[in-house]
Amino acid sequence: MRFLFIAALLASLLACNGRPSFSAADIDGATLGKGLRPGFLLGAATAAHQVEGGNSNDWTDWENSAYPDGRPHIQDQTVSGLAADSWNRFDEDVVLLRRLGANSYRLSVEWSRIEPEEGKWDEAALDRYLAWVTKLRAAGIEPVVTLHHFTLPKWVAAKGGWSNDDILKPFETFTVKVAAKLGAQVDTWCTINEPTVIAVEGYIDGIWPPGHTSTKEGAFVLARVMEAHAHSAAALRAHDTIDADGDGRATFIGVAHHVRIMQAATDSTLDTVVTGLTDDFANEAVVRAAKTGRIQLSSPGDFEIDREVPGLKDSFDYLGLNYYTRDTLRANLGDPKLSNSFVPADRPVNDLGWDIYPEGLYLYLKRFSKYPWPIYILENGMPDETGEARPAFLRAHFYALQKASDEGVDVRGYFHWSLMDNFEWAEGVTPRFGLFRVDYDNPARTRTPTPAVATFQEIARNAGLKPLE
Amino acid sequence: MFPALLVAALLSQGATVDQPAAAAAPVTLPTPVNDDAAAVPPDRCDLPEPFVRLHADELSAGLGVIGQGYTFNGGRFGDLLVGGIVEGRLVWGSGFTVDGSLLVPVPTAGDGASGGFGVLARIGWTGERWSVVSGPSFQFVGRARPDGQWLPSLRATYLFSGWGLSAGLFDFYATVPAHLTLELGDFGVGYVAPIGALATARFRVGRSLGLKVGAMAFRLFNTEVAMVTVTASWGRSWGRGAP
């Protein structure tokens, strides 16, 4: 039996080694955008704190403070400040979307703006968000609204933020308020952006607020974020009962799950084990929890979380994926994440040094197609100071999506990150992710198209959309 | 480099490798592998059994295939590497033992785990029924950050009547985290923690030559590793233990 076991395992490992490798000829020869599913959402994405400007929340406190050793929290020492001033220039942003030929826009609502103090609601802010989504729908652009995109009101942060259960009820109440206000215009909701990133950056790596560095706390935070999602999804279904687009459903709910290819650096067993554990935590735990209704997280000898969360099992209508890059991992048992993540020297990288690996998008579309939900790519993009590299990036990644779609994967949307340059969290405003470049030196925050706009327009035209001339 | 020194040391003892004296002697006892036994007279009837240590000098070289990866919902992501192997063991007359290996894996596909080399260098003692060796393993991969990785390694063996047990930590080229192996002559079958198995076999080709085959597979958390090795071995003589 043991010989059979060995033979079977070895054979399966041999069989799974095939990896896609996209050639430039394949990508250049493809008619990108053609043959996608009817109703495919092609758009761009932003987040409130990164583009609106004028916010006051836990992140603005973080931006204006430093680590105990004096290092600034924001690498380029900028603050979100006015950002792209979308709060006052949303109409311009709608024009940008129409120039792209987008039929959808993913944006977020800012909790700290809507409820600046506990129980005190800013109805004017809510009215403005309602006006935005109404304008989008009138322009033929489906709004996809994210409820939580990394920032917390200061009063929530003061209670511990995601560190304790006190956040659950306020987030549910906030959801009810937004659903009741925007539900007539919004059907597609993203409750929480990147649950694992909230846990890792803020509670394990400590490079985002609140700056904690505990693997165990990070795991409990991830579990709590998923519980908050379940409560939020139930609240959306209860309070958004209006079918805005007439497709027979009033709500269509998911999360934006950040995924990264996890590659063992070497054949070392230690590297492989650490890579497997990291993959499970970073890529699999969230979707497994949504499928089973149980949150299961563990670290050998440190903690074990295994509990059922009411409402979690049926909370996804779709799976949103945010894909940017690949991590190559070398074991480092002294690090809270158990590994060093790096990019081998000979790999192509973007301005932040992230591995450019479009095959990873294809691999993850195939991987997550085994779950019972349609998939939306809610974020994909690159920081590119000159804008010259982005067209090839966009083409290669859309090729990956289209290849997976052609092979039967139920992928129903692609949102490029980002519509315009924005405040990129701990990296500040230096990384340029925008399809449209924002002039931060100009108070008017003028938006200028980058070369990838033409690439996006080409895809839109092939998909039957009509970019504004 | 340690394996190179080991090879050189083995070769330096080459004059004794094919010594015809013991084979020509009119005895049917197992050929002694230690100098301690050299003085045994050729009359077997009234003599105590010669002292034969559990292991003897040996040098092996061959190839290994390594499959490694992790699993997720309905799938697996991994790499396949093919590696050259050199390994050897020196047992001095006092029982002092040096045991080492060199593994040089090469990935079969680009964009995956990188190749480098791994050295295992252990020292210990070998008696008539037991052997213990321990020491570090060092892996160097130029593309990795950091490029070097150290791990401890251990193997202990005890021979009962007709069968033996061996246990190891980061054994077999530092690939197997923990194992307990039953040894029966030229064959071994083992348990690899927490879920896994290994098997070894040695086929004698000549008086000093043999073919060693090993296979192992294990699962640890969501990680799966499998390895098959085939090596040709050359030794002064066979010891009493399994491969």
Interface residues (C-beta under 8 A of the other chain):
Chain A: R2 F3 F5 I6 A7 L9 L10 S12 L13 L14 C16 N17 G18 R19 S21 I261 M262 Q263 A264 A265 T266 D267 S268 T269 L270 D271 T272 V273 T275 G276 L277 D279 D280 N283 E284 V287 R288 K291 P300 T328 R330 A331 N340 F342 P344 A345 D346 Y357 E359 L363 K366 R367 K370 Y371
Chain B: V65 I66 G67 Q68 G69 Y70 T71 F72 N73 G74 G75 R76 F77 G78 D79 L80 L81 G83 P105 T108 A109 G110 D111 G112 A113 S114 G115 G116 G118 Q139 V141 R143 A144 R145 P146 Q149 L151 F170 A174 T175 V176 P177 V189 A197 L198 A199 A215 M216 A217 R219 L220 F221 N222 T223 E224 V225 A226 M227 V228
